[in-house]
Amino acid sequence: MTPPALAVAFHDLEPEPSDFRLDVLAGLSKPQKELPPKYFYDTPGAKLFEAICALDEYYLTRTELEIIRVAAPEIARLMGPNPLVIEFGSGSNRKIRALLERFGRLAAYISIDISKDHLLEASRDLAKSHPGLEVIAVCADYTTRLDLPEPKDPAAGRPLGLFFGSTIGNFTPLQAHRFLANGASELGSGGAMLVGVDLKKNKAVLEAAYNDRAGVTAAFNLNLLERINRELAADFDLARFRHHAFYDEERGRIEMHLMSLASQEVTIEGEGFVFAEGETIHTENSYKFGLEQFQEMARAAGFEPARVWSDPERLFSLHYLVVP
Ligand SMILES: C[S@@+](CC[C@H](N)C(=O)[O-])C[C@H]1O[C@@H](n2cnc3c(N)ncnc32)[C@H](O)[C@@H]1O
């Protein structure tokens, strides 16, 4: 017998394949070649990211989860009854699960992610383990303006946005400002946002987190070239590129690149792209912050930083921001 369909409302606003094609061709035509990090997360990329989260060197996931568990009762008190929770880049839903352990009823949980298969799987799993919860999955690019669906519950409390996993660090400072400012205006007065922010620290600890011994981050980075081969007519030879990640102390960011190991030409959709030996494609930034530095950024975007939690080693931080 087929099991009954699970109660996940699904809104499909997935970007068009033509956006990927245009972004790849434009990014590789720049003097410093680059690719937007949102394209890491096709189905194999989302799986590789999950494997990164379990790595010893990748302190971010376990540390943020621990902070969420400690802070959850206070967050529940601050939010009041029946909040409407909206998560941006929800991934495996691991962190909303940690919050739900401590929260009472939610009006609904709206889960937004660009990675469609992963979003659907994680949403169905969550609905299965929380039968009373309205789960709404939205496949979309959260950097675009979204008209979010209304929950069924007419008595929804205040809205709470979640942006975990140091994902804010993948934006440039201007993009981060825009994302936060849009969030503040969409949540509205009385709304709140929880943001997981990675902190500045020892260069060796940071560089190890993005250069794991098992090579999972390297595989995640190289998967972007495999995705281009899979989805566009392209002939990247993966053996001729290598993962390169380092901390730029002055800019306060990890940079991830794919470095060409030879002088070579790659064809994408009939267009030739020449790589010199040692030339790189810049694939991701991961900005690290000081506590006050991030609070200042949140204030400039229209939030009032109301509470911040960190772990005893001050590796990571969780910011509770309210819209005045
Ligand atoms: C760094 S991971 C964090 C995942 C999860 N929040 C966590 O903390 O483990 C970023 C997540 O955001 C999603 N994502 C990245 N860029 C996105 C975009 N522009 N729009 C929507 N989702 C995006 C990815 O698919 C991925 O699930």
The ligand as an ORCA input file, in Angstrom:
! r2SCAN-3c Opt
* xyz 0 1
  C      25.814     27.150      4.442
  S      24.377     26.208      4.114
  C      23.555     26.285      5.695
  C      22.474     25.259      5.865
  C      21.768     25.282      7.236
  N      21.089     26.551      7.465
  C      22.771     25.049      8.339
  O      22.973     25.956      9.132
  O      23.327     23.928      8.415
  C      23.458     27.299      3.101
  C      22.042     26.812      2.756
  O      21.373     27.874      2.056
  C      20.914     27.425      0.797
  N      21.144     28.560     -0.117
  C      22.340     29.093     -0.507
  N      22.144     30.189     -1.281
  C      20.793     30.346     -1.374
  C      19.955     31.299     -2.023
  N      20.483     32.325     -2.721
  N      18.614     31.174     -1.896
  C      18.073     30.141     -1.188
  N      18.804     29.199     -0.553
  C      20.146     29.303     -0.637
  C      21.716     26.194      0.452
  O      21.008     25.308     -0.393
  C      21.992     25.613      1.850
  O      20.965     24.743      2.256
*
